[in-house]
């Protein structure tokens, strides 16, 4: 029988208290008794909701943190990893979701950072560039090792991370949400690379929330829930509804609640709006209590349209009417005061300030409401944060926890909470569930339904067709900067119809 590259048995990790000691006398553990195997030449997909323990389990395998109980074997030998460097020396490479590269250095220096080849005590730049070129060639890319990382696309930076992993002669590669920021073409390149690595006997742990990727690349999948192992099955047994039940205890039908009622009053009207000189005019309306979806391929103009409405981008011609008033030329600040909100696509750079607390982030767009006599009131901020943490079910120790330490789903709830503090009349959501797990998605979908039920008009951009169709009352499809179709919820609103309009 083939021996596993990695064998983890009974892995347990406790929650630690403020005194730095593990809270052993509690039923709540980050991980409890988890078993996990990885075989040579296998892509083993790890799935589960945010907070299920996936990252913690892989951080243990990557040497970042030690387990409190359990046994870890690599290539049949029991190991106690001292740190991430120790794990790398034993053949384990961890490619994190947030790429860990130095933008001011070139490709070769990033690959060999801290361990540059030396000759007679001096750095041998020629050897470093030669070896980097060989590694990149093995990955079937002609990337120049002398190029600055700052000039690379996200997909190219991903290749540099993989080349760095290969430079350690890794037998085990952990990939955490590697496609979160990649286009379809870049994903295809990455998958071809993974297949080549698999054919060379490298074991790959692949963490993803995207079911279509799991089916395309996986050999087996393991589901974690609340720090416990739910099950491991061959990929042929993967069925979306049953996997959602394993992950979250809910069905696909429960993912898209629709209890809100649409009212006839228009909140947003676009009349002959042209994003650029060469794009067709756009007519669009969003009514009170309505969820209007905006579909289209990347580059179709969806985000540009939302930013134009929000005053963050100039458009060529036409009118934006909000609550019956023409708002051409209004600034985002003025529109926010008038009750318009825009949840951007990139929550980390445009939605949140990661080094600040949950309390501070929730107040960002509504400082006037938590001020007293012109000064920020800490008690008002705390009351507002406490109310939103309960209302949105944000999982956190307290409102003082840094928002950067939250899971993706809870970060997204914080962005949503920030805008709810402004009492919006129109809420625009750009990819509201990108990069979060199915459980958090279901919660976001339920919140969208509740917000619409309170009479808020919602314009939602989404690249996930089941989401776009499942929660929208109407869908506008964009192509090349214009609207090419308007589809009502019902028999005509199908994935096939939307895709046909997109292309």
LODREN-206762 format. One record per residue (C-alpha): x, z negated, y. Coordinates in steps of 0.2 Angstrom, whole numbers, plus 5000, padded with zeros to 4 digits. Example, Ala and Ser with C-alpha at 12.3 -4.5 7.8 and 13.67 -1.06 7.14 Angstrom:
BEGIN
     x     z     y
  5062  4961  4978
  5068  4964  4995
% end
This chain:
BEGIN
     x     z     y
  5000  5000  5000
  5006  5005  5017
  5013  4990  5027
  5006  4987  5044
  5018  4989  5059
  5009  4974  5067
  4999  4960  5059
  4991  4946  5069
  4982  4932  5060
  4972  4918  5067
  4977  4921  5085
  4970  4907  5096
  4973  4905  5114
  4966  4890  5124
  4960  4888  5141
  4972  4878  5152
  4966  4864  5164
  4973  4860  5181
  4987  4849  5174
  4994  4864  5164
  4988  4857  5147
  4977  4866  5135
  4959  4861  5134
  4958  4859  5115
  4942  4848  5115
  4931  4862  5121
  4921  4876  5112
  4927  4889  5125
  4943  4898  5120
  4950  4914  5127
  4954  4919  5109
  4949  4910  5093
  4955  4915  5076
  4957  4934  5079
  4965  4945  5066
  4972  4962  5070
  4982  4976  5061
  4990  4992  5067
  4998  5004  5055
  5011  5018  5057
  5004  5034  5064
  4987  5025  5069
  4977  5025  5085
  4968  5008  5084
  4955  5007  5098
  4951  4990  5105
  4934  4988  5113
  4924  4974  5121
  4917  4968  5137
  4928  4962  5151
  4932  4944  5147
  4931  4947  5128
  4949  4944  5125
  4956  4962  5123
  4970  4960  5137
  4974  4943  5131
  4977  4948  5113
  4988  4963  5119
  4998  4952  5131
  5002  4941  5116
  5008  4956  5106
  5017  4962  5122
  5026  4945  5123
  5019  4942  5140
  5011  4925  5134
  5013  4915  5118
  4998  4911  5107
  4993  4893  5105
  4990  4896  5086
  4992  4910  5074
  5005  4921  5066
  5012  4937  5073
  5022  4950  5062
  5031  4966  5067
  5036  4977  5054
  5033  4964  5041
  5044  4951  5049
  5037  4935  5057
  5041  4934  5076
  5039  4922  5090
  5041  4932  5106
  5050  4924  5120
  5045  4936  5133
  5040  4954  5137
  5059  4959  5136
  5060  4952  5118
  5044  4962  5113
  5052  4978  5120
  5068  4975  5110
  5057  4973  5094
  5049  4990  5098
  5033  4985  5107
  5029  4994  5124
  5015  4989  5135
  5008  5002  5147
  4997  4993  5159
  4981  5000  5167
  4990  4997  5184
  5006  5007  5183
  5022  4997  5186
  5033  5009  5194
  5044  5009  5210
  5038  5022  5221
  5054  5022  5231
  5065  5027  5216
  5066  5043  5207
  5059  5046  5189
  5076  5043  5180
  5079  5026  5189
  5062  5021  5185
  5064  5025  5166
  5081  5015  5165
  5078  5002  5178
  5089  4987  5175
  5098  4995  5161
  5106  5011  5168
  5119  5019  5157
  5137  5013  5162
  5154  5020  5160
  5169  5010  5163
  5158  4997  5171
  5150  5009  5184
  5133  5017  5183
  5134  5034  5174
  5121  5044  5184
  5124  5060  5175
  5121  5052  5158
  5105  5043  5165
  5098  5060  5171
  5103  5069  5155
  5094  5056  5144
  5079  5055  5156
  5077  5074  5154
  5078  5073  5135
  5064  5060  5135
  5053  5070  5147
  5056  5086  5137
  5051  5077  5121
  5035  5073  5130
  5033  5092  5133
  5034  5091  5152
  5046  5099  5163
  5046  5085  5176
  5062  5084  5186
  5070  5067  5183
  5077  5067  5201
  5059  5068  5209
  5053  5053  5218
  5039  5044  5210
  5030  5043  5226
  5027  5062  5225
  5020  5062  5208
  5002  5062  5203
  4994  5048  5193
  4995  5058  5177
  5014  5062  5180
  5017  5043  5183
  5008  5040  5167
  5021  5051  5158
  5035  5042  5166
  5028  5026  5159
  5027  5033  5142
  5045  5040  5144
  5051  5023  5148
  5042  5016  5133
  5050  5029  5122
  5067  5025  5130
  5066  5008  5121
  5063  5018  5105
  5046  5009  5103
  5037  5009  5087
  5021  5001  5095
  5013  5007  5111
  4999  4998  5120
  4989  5008  5132
  4977  4999  5143
  4963  5010  5150
  4976  5025  5152
  4963  5037  5158
  4955  5027  5172
  4962  5038  5186
  4965  5054  5177
  4955  5071  5178
  4948  5079  5163
  4964  5091  5162
  4976  5077  5163
  4966  5067  5150
  4968  5082  5138
  4987  5082  5141
  4988  5064  5138
  4978  5066  5122
  4990  5080  5116
  5004  5068  5119
  4996  5053  5109
  4993  5065  5094
  5011  5070  5094
  5016  5051  5095
  5004  5048  5081
  5012  5062  5070
  5029  5054  5073
  5023  5037  5065
  5021  5028  5081
  5007  5015  5081
  4996  5015  5097
  4984  5002  5102
  4971  5010  5114
  4960  5000  5125
  4945  5009  5133
  4927  5008  5138
  4924  5027  5137
  4915  5031  5120
  4919  5049  5121
  4938  5045  5122
  4936  5033  5107
  4928  5046  5096
  4941  5060  5102
  4957  5050  5099
  4954  5035  5088
  4957  5032  5069
  4950  5014  5068
  4941  5003  5081
  4940  4984  5083
  4927  4975  5093
  4930  4958  5102
  4916  4947  5109
  4919  4931  5118
  4936  4929  5111
  4931  4932  5093
  4933  4946  5081
  4916  4955  5078
  4923  4968  5066
  4935  4982  5062
  4929  4999  5056
  4935  5017  5054
  4931  5029  5068
  4918  5038  5057
  4907  5023  5058
  4907  5023  5077
  4889  5024  5083
  4886  5020  5101
  4870  5010  5100
  4877  4999  5086
  4894  4997  5095
  4885  4991  5111
  4876  4978  5100
  4892  4973  5093
  4900  4971  5111
  4886  4964  5121
  4870  4961  5110
  4860  4974  5119
  4854  4992  5116
  4856  5008  5125
  4838  5007  5131
  4841  4991  5139
  4856  4998  5149
  4845  5007  5162
  4830  4996  5168
  4818  5005  5180
  4805  4993  5187
  4807  4997  5205
  4793  5008  5214
  4797  5022  5227
  4788  5021  5244
  4785  5037  5254
  4795  5031  5270
  4811  5041  5271
  4826  5031  5275
  4840  5044  5275
  4837  5063  5279
  4850  5076  5280
  4845  5092  5288
  4856  5108  5287
  4872  5097  5285
  4887  5107  5282
  4903  5098  5276
  4914  5112  5282
  4913  5130  5289
  4912  5138  5273
  4900  5127  5263
  4881  5129  5262
  4869  5118  5272
  4862  5103  5263
  4845  5096  5264
  4842  5079  5256
  4831  5064  5258
  4831  5046  5251
  4816  5035  5252
  4813  5017  5253
  4815  5009  5236
  4821  5025  5228
  4837  5028  5218
  4843  5045  5221
  4858  5051  5210
  4871  5063  5216
  4880  5073  5202
  4893  5086  5202
  4911  5089  5196
  4926  5081  5204
  4929  5091  5220
  4911  5096  5222
  4909  5087  5239
  4899  5071  5233
  4911  5058  5241
  4914  5069  5256
  4895  5069  5259
  4893  5050  5257
  4908  5047  5269
  4900  5060  5282
  4884  5050  5281
  4893  5034  5284
  4903  5040  5299
  4920  5039  5290
  4922  5058  5290
  4917  5072  5302
  4906  5086  5296
  4904  5103  5303
  4886  5104  5308
  4868  5098  5305
  4860  5082  5307
  4860  5065  5299
  4844  5055  5302
  4844  5037  5297
  4828  5026  5299
  4821  5041  5310
  4836  5041  5322
  4849  5054  5323
  4866  5046  5319
  4878  5060  5322
  4894  5053  5329
  4890  5035  5325
  4905  5024  5319
  4904  5015  5302
  4904  4998  5312
  4888  5004  5321
  4880  5010  5305
  4884  4994  5296
  4876  4984  5310
  4861  4996  5308
  4859  4991  5289
  4869  5005  5281
  4882  5001  5267
  4894  5011  5257
  4902  5005  5241
  4918  5016  5239
  4925  5024  5224
  4941  5014  5224
  4937  4996  5225
  4955  4990  5225
  4960  4999  5241
  4944  5002  5250
  4932  4989  5244
  4942  4972  5242
  4957  4963  5248
  4965  4958  5232
  4976  4943  5239
  4961  4935  5247
  4948  4924  5238
  4931  4928  5232
  4923  4918  5247
  4934  4928  5260
  4930  4945  5252
  4911  4942  5251
  4911  4939  5270
  4921  4954  5275
  4907  4965  5281
  4896  4951  5288
  4907  4939  5298
  4894  4937  5311
  4882  4930  5299
  4894  4916  5294
  4901  4912  5312
  4896  4898  5323
  4898  4899  5342
  4910  4914  5339
  4921  4905  5326
  4921  4908  5307
  4912  4893  5298
  4919  4888  5282
  4904  4879  5276
  4893  4894  5279
  4905  4905  5270
  4905  4893  5255
  4886  4892  5255
  4885  4911  5255
  4898  4914  5242
  4890  4901  5230
  4873  4909  5232
  4880  4927  5228
  4891  4920  5214
  4875  4913  5206
  4864  4928  5210
  4876  4942  5204
  4882  4931  5189
  4900  4933  5195
  4911  4924  5182
  4924  4914  5191
  4931  4896  5192
  4926  4894  5210
  4923  4904  5226
  4942  4901  5230
  4948  4910  5215
  4958  4926  5221
  4948  4941  5218
  4963  4950  5211
  4962  4938  5195
  4944  4944  5191
  4939  4956  5178
  4935  4974  5184
  4916  4971  5182
  4917  4955  5192
  4927  4963  5206
  4914  4976  5207
  4900  4963  5209
  4910  4956  5223
  4911  4972  5232
  4892  4974  5229
  4889  4956  5235
  4900  4960  5251
  4887  4973  5256
  4872  4963  5251
  4877  4951  5264
  4874  4964  5277
  4855  4965  5272
  4856  4984  5270
  4842  4996  5272
  4852  5010  5264
  4865  5007  5250
  4877  5021  5245
  4886  5018  5229
  4901  5029  5224
  4905  5027  5205
  4898  5010  5204
  4903  5006  5186
  4919  5015  5185
  4932  5006  5174
  4920  4992  5168
  4914  4988  5151
  4896  4991  5145
  4890  4973  5147
  4896  4973  5166
  4888  4990  5167
  4871  4984  5161
  4872  4970  5174
  4876  4982  5188
  4862  4994  5183
  4850  4979  5183
  4856  4974  5200
  4853  4992  5207
  4836  4991  5200
  4832  4974  5208
  4840  4980  5225
  4829  4996  5225
  4814  4984  5220
  4817  4975  5236
  4814  4991  5246
  4832  4996  5249
  4835  5015  5248
  4850  5019  5236
  4861  5035  5235
  4872  5034  5219
  4886  5045  5215
  4891  5045  5196
  4901  5055  5185
  4893  5047  5169
  4878  5058  5165
  4869  5045  5155
  4870  5033  5170
  4865  5046  5182
  4850  5051  5172
  4845  5034  5166
  4843  5025  5183
  4839  5039  5195
  4822  5043  5202
  4829  5060  5207
  4846  5069  5206
  4854  5081  5218
  4867  5092  5209
  4882  5097  5220
  4894  5112  5218
  4907  5119  5230
  4901  5108  5244
  4883  5112  5243
  4867  5106  5234
  4862  5118  5220
  4848  5108  5212
  4836  5094  5214
  4829  5087  5198
  4815  5074  5196
  4816  5061  5183
  4807  5067  5168
  4808  5081  5155
  4818  5092  5167
  4831  5079  5170
  4843  5081  5155
  4861  5081  5153
  4861  5099  5148
  4852  5104  5164
  4863  5094  5175
  4879  5101  5167
  4872  5119  5169
  4869  5116  5187
  4886  5109  5190
  4895  5123  5182
% end
